[in-house]
Amino acid sequence: MAGYTPPTPTMPLPLPLAMELAL
């Protein structure tokens, strides 16, 4: 899931979570 983009950039969780998942 390297190309996962959250529909709502207001959530402080999906952002860091996706980054860790991408790493």
PDB file of N, H, CA, C and O in Angstrom:
ATOM      1  N   MET A   1       0.836  -1.203   0.000  1.00  0.00           N
ATOM      2  CA  MET A   1       0.000   0.000   0.000  1.00  0.00           C
ATOM      3  C   MET A   1       0.875   1.258   0.000  1.00  0.00           C
ATOM      4  O   MET A   1       0.830   2.073   0.922  1.00  0.00           O
ATOM      5  N   ALA A   2       1.662   1.385  -1.054  1.00  0.00           N
ATOM      6  H   ALA A   2       1.698   0.723  -1.803  1.00  0.00           H
ATOM      7  CA  ALA A   2       2.574   2.531  -1.137  1.00  0.00           C
ATOM      8  C   ALA A   2       1.867   3.721  -1.775  1.00  0.00           C
ATOM      9  O   ALA A   2       2.298   4.867  -1.639  1.00  0.00           O
ATOM     10  N   GLY A   3       0.777   3.427  -2.471  1.00  0.00           N
ATOM     11  H   GLY A   3       0.427   2.497  -2.581  1.00  0.00           H
ATOM     12  CA  GLY A   3       0.061   4.508  -3.152  1.00  0.00           C
ATOM     13  C   GLY A   3      -1.257   4.812  -2.464  1.00  0.00           C
ATOM     14  O   GLY A   3      -2.218   5.252  -3.094  1.00  0.00           O
ATOM     15  N   TYR A   4      -1.288   4.569  -1.155  1.00  0.00           N
ATOM     16  H   TYR A   4      -0.507   4.211  -0.642  1.00  0.00           H
ATOM     17  CA  TYR A   4      -2.514   4.826  -0.405  1.00  0.00           C
ATOM     18  C   TYR A   4      -2.631   6.299  -0.033  1.00  0.00           C
ATOM     19  O   TYR A   4      -1.750   6.860   0.619  1.00  0.00           O
ATOM     20  N   THR A   5      -3.751   6.926  -0.465  1.00  0.00           N
ATOM     21  H   THR A   5      -4.466   6.470  -0.995  1.00  0.00           H
ATOM     22  CA  THR A   5      -3.947   8.350  -0.156  1.00  0.00           C
ATOM     23  C   THR A   5      -5.280   8.546   0.554  1.00  0.00           C
ATOM     24  O   THR A   5      -6.341   8.296  -0.019  1.00  0.00           O
ATOM     25  N   PRO A   6      -5.220   8.997   1.807  1.00  0.00           N
ATOM     26  CA  PRO A   6      -6.421   9.233   2.609  1.00  0.00           C
ATOM     27  C   PRO A   6      -7.303  10.325   2.012  1.00  0.00           C
ATOM     28  O   PRO A   6      -6.796  11.365   1.591  1.00  0.00           O
ATOM     29  N   PRO A   7      -8.625  10.101   1.968  1.00  0.00           N
ATOM     30  CA  PRO A   7      -9.581  11.057   1.418  1.00  0.00           C
ATOM     31  C   PRO A   7      -9.715  12.284   2.318  1.00  0.00           C
ATOM     32  O   PRO A   7     -10.149  13.350   1.880  1.00  0.00           O
ATOM     33  N   THR A   8      -9.338  12.114   3.570  1.00  0.00           N
ATOM     34  H   THR A   8      -8.986  11.248   3.926  1.00  0.00           H
ATOM     35  CA  THR A   8      -9.442  13.231   4.516  1.00  0.00           C
ATOM     36  C   THR A   8      -8.108  13.449   5.226  1.00  0.00           C
ATOM     37  O   THR A   8      -7.736  12.682   6.113  1.00  0.00           O
ATOM     38  N   PRO A   9      -7.392  14.503   4.826  1.00  0.00           N
ATOM     39  CA  PRO A   9      -6.091  14.841   5.390  1.00  0.00           C
ATOM     40  C   PRO A   9      -6.200  15.488   6.771  1.00  0.00           C
ATOM     41  O   PRO A   9      -5.233  16.048   7.286  1.00  0.00           O
ATOM     42  N   THR A  10      -7.386  15.402   7.356  1.00  0.00           N
ATOM     43  H   THR A  10      -8.172  14.947   6.937  1.00  0.00           H
ATOM     44  CA  THR A  10      -7.601  16.027   8.663  1.00  0.00           C
ATOM     45  C   THR A  10      -7.297  15.026   9.775  1.00  0.00           C
ATOM     46  O   THR A  10      -7.152  15.398  10.940  1.00  0.00           O
ATOM     47  N   MET A  11      -7.202  13.745   9.395  1.00  0.00           N
ATOM     48  H   MET A  11      -7.320  13.443   8.449  1.00  0.00           H
ATOM     49  CA  MET A  11      -6.917  12.711  10.393  1.00  0.00           C
ATOM     50  C   MET A  11      -5.407  12.590  10.599  1.00  0.00           C
ATOM     51  O   MET A  11      -4.661  12.367   9.646  1.00  0.00           O
ATOM     52  N   PRO A  12      -4.964  12.738  11.847  1.00  0.00           N
ATOM     53  CA  PRO A  12      -3.544  12.693  12.195  1.00  0.00           C
ATOM     54  C   PRO A  12      -3.041  11.259  12.327  1.00  0.00           C
ATOM     55  O   PRO A  12      -1.859  11.035  12.585  1.00  0.00           O
ATOM     56  N   LEU A  13      -3.933  10.294  12.151  1.00  0.00           N
ATOM     57  H   LEU A  13      -4.894  10.476  11.941  1.00  0.00           H
ATOM     58  CA  LEU A  13      -3.530   8.897  12.295  1.00  0.00           C
ATOM     59  C   LEU A  13      -3.192   8.250  10.956  1.00  0.00           C
ATOM     60  O   LEU A  13      -2.112   7.679  10.805  1.00  0.00           O
ATOM     61  N   PRO A  14      -4.104   8.331   9.973  1.00  0.00           N
ATOM     62  CA  PRO A  14      -3.900   7.728   8.650  1.00  0.00           C
ATOM     63  C   PRO A  14      -2.590   8.189   8.010  1.00  0.00           C
ATOM     64  O   PRO A  14      -1.928   7.410   7.325  1.00  0.00           O
ATOM     65  N   LEU A  15      -2.217   9.437   8.227  1.00  0.00           N
ATOM     66  H   LEU A  15      -2.755  10.071   8.784  1.00  0.00           H
ATOM     67  CA  LEU A  15      -1.009   9.972   7.608  1.00  0.00           C
ATOM     68  C   LEU A  15       0.238   9.229   8.072  1.00  0.00           C
ATOM     69  O   LEU A  15       0.933   8.633   7.250  1.00  0.00           O
ATOM     70  N   PRO A  16       0.540   9.249   9.375  1.00  0.00           N
ATOM     71  CA  PRO A  16       1.726   8.565   9.894  1.00  0.00           C
ATOM     72  C   PRO A  16       1.614   7.057   9.732  1.00  0.00           C
ATOM     73  O   PRO A  16       2.617   6.369   9.540  1.00  0.00           O
ATOM     74  N   LEU A  17       0.405   6.552   9.809  1.00  0.00           N
ATOM     75  H   LEU A  17      -0.410   7.111   9.965  1.00  0.00           H
ATOM     76  CA  LEU A  17       0.200   5.118   9.685  1.00  0.00           C
ATOM     77  C   LEU A  17       0.560   4.647   8.283  1.00  0.00           C
ATOM     78  O   LEU A  17       1.231   3.629   8.114  1.00  0.00           O
ATOM     79  N   ALA A  18       0.111   5.392   7.284  1.00  0.00           N
ATOM     80  H   ALA A  18      -0.435   6.219   7.421  1.00  0.00           H
ATOM     81  CA  ALA A  18       0.392   5.062   5.887  1.00  0.00           C
ATOM     82  C   ALA A  18       1.890   5.173   5.620  1.00  0.00           C
ATOM     83  O   ALA A  18       2.458   4.391   4.858  1.00  0.00           O
ATOM     84  N   MET A  19       2.519   6.159   6.259  1.00  0.00           N
ATOM     85  H   MET A  19       2.057   6.795   6.877  1.00  0.00           H
ATOM     86  CA  MET A  19       3.960   6.364   6.066  1.00  0.00           C
ATOM     87  C   MET A  19       4.726   5.159   6.597  1.00  0.00           C
ATOM     88  O   MET A  19       5.665   4.679   5.962  1.00  0.00           O
ATOM     89  N   GLU A  20       4.320   4.682   7.758  1.00  0.00           N
ATOM     90  H   GLU A  20       3.558   5.073   8.273  1.00  0.00           H
ATOM     91  CA  GLU A  20       4.990   3.525   8.359  1.00  0.00           C
ATOM     92  C   GLU A  20       4.728   2.278   7.530  1.00  0.00           C
ATOM     93  O   GLU A  20       5.595   1.416   7.392  1.00  0.00           O
ATOM     94  N   LEU A  21       3.524   2.194   6.980  1.00  0.00           N
ATOM     95  H   LEU A  21       2.819   2.895   7.091  1.00  0.00           H
ATOM     96  CA  LEU A  21       3.167   1.044   6.150  1.00  0.00           C
ATOM     97  C   LEU A  21       3.959   1.049   4.851  1.00  0.00           C
ATOM     98  O   LEU A  21       4.356   0.003   4.336  1.00  0.00           O
ATOM     99  N   ALA A  22       4.178   2.250   4.336  1.00  0.00           N
ATOM    100  H   ALA A  22       3.855   3.100   4.754  1.00  0.00           H
ATOM    101  CA  ALA A  22       4.921   2.388   3.088  1.00  0.00           C
ATOM    102  C   ALA A  22       6.388   2.013   3.312  1.00  0.00           C
ATOM    103  O   ALA A  22       7.040   1.435   2.442  1.00  0.00           O
ATOM    104  N   LEU A  23       6.886   2.356   4.496  1.00  0.00           N
ATOM    105  H   LEU A  23       6.357   2.825   5.203  1.00  0.00           H
ATOM    106  CA  LEU A  23       8.278   2.055   4.807  1.00  0.00           C
ATOM    107  C   LEU A  23       8.427   0.563   5.005  1.00  0.00           C
ATOM    108  O   LEU A  23       9.527   0.083   5.278  1.00  0.00           O
TER     109      LEU A  23
END
